[in-house]
Amino acid sequence: MPDSVTRLIEAFSRLPGVGPKTASRLTYYLLRAPDEVSATLAEALTNLKASTRFCSICWNITETDPCPICSDESREQATVAVVEEPLDVLAIERTGNFKGLYHVLHGAISPVNGIGPEQLKVRDLIRRVEVKNILEVIIATNPGLEGDATAMYIHQQLAPLGVRVTRLARGLPTGGDLEYVDTMTLIRALQGRNQM
């Protein structure tokens, strides 16, 4: 097999959810596809890295800093939903039911994977609560061991600041990811959140 084909299969295989068979299918599809398909993909990948950055306020992915959500003065500035990943912001935004701001942690506490609070954007969240007039922090981490550990840690860190800390109501499947939850379940979880 040519080296260029092997390298592309290996590159695709490093993507989450892409195994060796899928990586091979994608590679062979691109070999047979018109040149513009490969060129468009290559350009999109280059632009992705060149054009995106993290918002300096919420750590969501954006092309402008601050991001459009943080810049929107019509949103509830005193309410912040804390999520694990940028895809979780999209999931909540799809409900059309949340009008506050976000804070993206970029992961969850997972000692097994060597991820502690210091690898997450928790310190930035605490500084944000200290400086801004934040009245409620909604912890919207994924239900499950890692999400629950992260929620408890954040709650402990925010408790001395006197801010109201709530957690999304259960009804979300344990072990599930927010990005895959249907809109009605997510709306109910937002509306039924509980004080921690």
N, C-alpha and C positions, 0 to 999 in steps of 0.2 A: 504494500500500500504506500502511495507517495507520502512523504513527510508532511506536506501541507495539509493533506486530508487527515492524517493522524493527529496533527496539532489542533485542527479545528474540532475534531471529535473530542479530544481531551479538554479543550476550552469549553465546549458546550456541556460536557460531563460535570464540570465544576459548578454549574448553575444549580440552585436548589430545585429539587423535583425532577431533574433531568438525569436519567440513568444512561448507561452506555448504548442501549438500543435506540432510545429517543435521540441521543446525540448523533448516532450514526444516520438515522433517518433525516434529521435536520441537515446534516452535512451533505448527504447525497441529494436531497431536495435542492439545496443551493447549487450543487454542481450541474444539475439539469435545468434549473430555472434560468430565465433570461438574465443577462448581465445587470440590468437595472435593478433587479430584486436584491442582488448582493450589494450593489453600490448604495442603494437606499438604506439597507441594513447597516452597512459600514458607516454611512454618514450619520444615521440616527444614533449609533453608539458613540461616535466622536462628539456629536453635539450634546449628548447626554452628559458626558463628563465635562465638557467645556462650558455649558450653559447653566448647570444646576449647582446649587450650594445649599447650605443649611441656614434657615432663618436664625438670626442672632437672638431672637426673643424666644421662640417656641421650639426651635430645632427641627421643624418640618422641612421637607425638601421644597425648594423654591427657585425661581429664576430672578426674583427681586428680593432685596433685603431692606426692611422686613417684608415678610410674605403677605399676600393679599388678605389673609384672615386676620393677622395681627394689625394690619393697616386699616381694617374696616372699623370705623368709629361707631357704626350702628350696632355692633355686636356687644354683648354683655361683658364689659371689661373686668368685672369683679368675679367672674366664674371661669375656672380653668379646668378642663378635662385632661387628665394625665393618661396617655396611651403609650403602648410599647413601641409601635412602629408607625411610620407615615401612612401605611395602608389602612391602619385603624382610624386615622383622621378621615380618610375617604369614606370608610364604612359609616361612621357617625354622620358625616355631612350628607350622605345619600338619604338619611332619614328626613332631612329638612326640619328636624325637631329641636336641634341644639343650636343655640345662638350665642354661646360663650366662646371662649378662646381655648387653645390647646397647649399642651406641653408634651413633646415626644421624647421618651426616655432612650430610645434606640436599643431596646432589649429588656430583659427581666433578670432579676437576681437568679443565678444558677451556679451554685458552688461546684457541681459536677462538671460544668463546662468552663470553670474558672472565671465566671462573671460575678463580680461583687458590685456593691453600690457605687464604688469609685469608677467603674467602667461605664456607668449610666449617667444621664444628665440630671441626677437628683440634686446635686449641689446648686445647679443653675435654677432648679425649681424652687429651692429654699430661698435663694437670693431674690428671686422674682416675687415670692410671697412677702418677703421682708420689705422690699422696696415699693412694690405696687400696692394698691388698695384691693387686694384679693380677699373676698369674703367667703368663697366656697371653692374647695378643690375636690373635684369628682375623680376618684380613682377608677379608671376604666381599663385596668390591666386585664389580660385574659384570665378566665377562671381556670384554676388548676394550681398545682404546687408552686410553680415559679411565679405566676401572677399573684397568688395570695401572699407569698413571701415578700414580694416587691411592695404590695399594698400595705402590709403590716409595717415594713421598714419606713415607708413614706409617712404613714400615719404617725409613727413614733417620732420622726424628725419634725413633723409639722405641729404636733400637739402643743409644744411650748409656745408656739406663735399665736395661739388662740383662734386660728382659722377653722371654719367648719369643714370637716373632712367627711365626704360621703363615698360610697362604693356603689357601682352599678348593681342593681338588684339581680338576684339569681334568676334563672330562667334562661340564661345563656348556658349552653351545654358545657359542662366541665371538660376541660381538655381541648375545647374548640378555640378557634381564632376569630377575632372580631370581623376580619375581612370576609369571612364566609357565612356570617350570621344573616338571616333574612331581616328585612327592614322592620317588620312589625315586632319581632322579638327584641330587636335593638331599641325600638321606641319604648316598649314596655320596660325594658331594663333601665333606660334613662329616666323614665317617669317614676319608677319604683325604687330608685336608689335609696340606700339607708345610711343613717349616721354611723360612723365607725366608732 
